[in-house]
Amino acid sequence: MTIHVDIQVACTSEDSPDQDSIQRWVNAAIRDERETTELSVRIVDTQESRDLNEKYRGASGPTNVLSFPFEAPVPELLPLIGDLVICAPVVALEAQQQQKAIEAHWAHMTIHGVLHLLGYDHQNEHDAEIMESLETDILQGLGFPPPYISE
């Protein structure tokens, strides 16, 4: 299995994970769903997150993670699955508010975003149960606690 992750750091923070951690979390989320995979992970500040969230989701304010799945112009399976944009200040604030370890929340947001790129969603209760169960299994497999306990 080959997983190539282009990591772009547009916002540095002492709480931001290193590239090896991001790669490990992406690998765990991909599992055996794809033989070859390419994606980008961009770590941004609140302004960039806010701008992208408003432009592409029509929602105001910054958000923790945005997923932009790649849609091939010709329907065929290509290795590129899309781009993730993770807002470092929002992830740090949420971890503090939810009383979660920062690394665990970073792992969760990365895995959550990758699952969206793979086609998982949480728009209805059934799909949310599937996605949340998968997130929990992946995170626990990495040694992190279940992400939805405190919610």
N, C-alpha and C positions, 0 to 999 in steps of 0.2 A: 504494500500500500504506500502510495506517495502523496503526501499532503504538503503543499507549498503555501506558506502564509506570509504575505507582505505586510509587515507591521510598520505603521507610520505613527510617529509620536509628535503631534502638533501641540500638545500640552503636557508639560512635565509636572510630576507631583511625587513627593517622597512616598506616597501610598501606592503609586502605579506599579503594576507587576513588571517583572523583567520579561524579555522576549521568550526565554525558555519556558516560563510558566504559561504564557499565552499559547505557545505552540502545543504544550502538553494538554491544555484544556480544549483546544480546537481538535486535536487528535482524539481525545476521549469522546467528544461530541460527534465526530464523524463516524466513529466506530467502524463497522464494516459496510456502511451504506454506499461508499464509493471507493473504487480502486485507486483513482487518481483525482485529487481535488486541489483547486486553487481558490484562494480568497484573500481579501485585504481586511486588516483590522486597523482602524484609525482611532487614536486616542485624542480627544478634543477637549476644548474648554467650553464653558457654558454658552458663550456667544455663538460659536460654530454649531453647537448642538441645537440651540434655539432657532438659528437661521434654517438649518436643515429640517427640523421638526415642523416649522411653520410652512416651509416651501413644499415639502413632500407629503406631510401628513395633515396639514391644515390645523395643527394643534399649536397652541401658544406655549412658550417657555421651553426650556431645555428638558431633555429626557435622558434616562440612563443609557439605553442602547437603541440604536436604529439599525434595521436590517434592510439591505437593498439587494434582493435576489437578482441574479443575472438571468435575463430572458434572451435566449438565442434567437436571432432573426429567423433561423431555419430550425424547426423542431428536431434537434438531435442532442444526444448526451455529450456535452463538453465538460472538461474538467473545472472550468470556472463556475463557482456557485454564487458569487456576489461579494458584497462589501458590508462590513460592520463598522459602525461609528459608535464608540463608547465614550461617554462624557465623564472624565475623571472626577471633577468636583461633585457631580450628582451621585456617582457611585460611592464616593467617600461620605457624603452627607447621609445617604440612605443607610449605609452600613452603621453609622453612628446612631441614627434614629431608630433603626431596627435592632440595635445592640448585637450586631453580627461582626465577626472578624472581617476586616477589610479584604484579606486575601480570599476568603470564602465567598464574599459578595462579588468580587472581581471574577472569580471562577464561574459563579452562577450567571452573571450577566454575559460573559463570553459564551458559555454553553447555550444559554437561552437564545442569544442572537444566532449562533450557528444552526441551532435546530430550526429557527425560522428560515434560514437560507436553504435548509434541506426540505422545506415544505410543511413543517409542523406549525400549528397555530393554536390559539386559545380563544377564538371568537365565540365558541359556544361551550357549554358545560362538558360535553363529551370529549371534544378536542382538547379542552383545557386539562381534563383529567389525564388524558394520554400524555400530553406534553409535560405536565408537572411530574407525573410518575417517572417519565424518562429522565427528566432533569435530576430528580432525586436519586435515581439509581446511578447515574453518571457521577454526580457529586459524591455520593457515598463511596463509590468505587475509587475515587481519588482521595478519600479520607476526610472529606468535609461533611458537616452535619446536614440533615435535610433542610432545604432552603425555605420551606413553607411552614415550618412549625410555629413561628411567632406571628404568622399572619392570620 
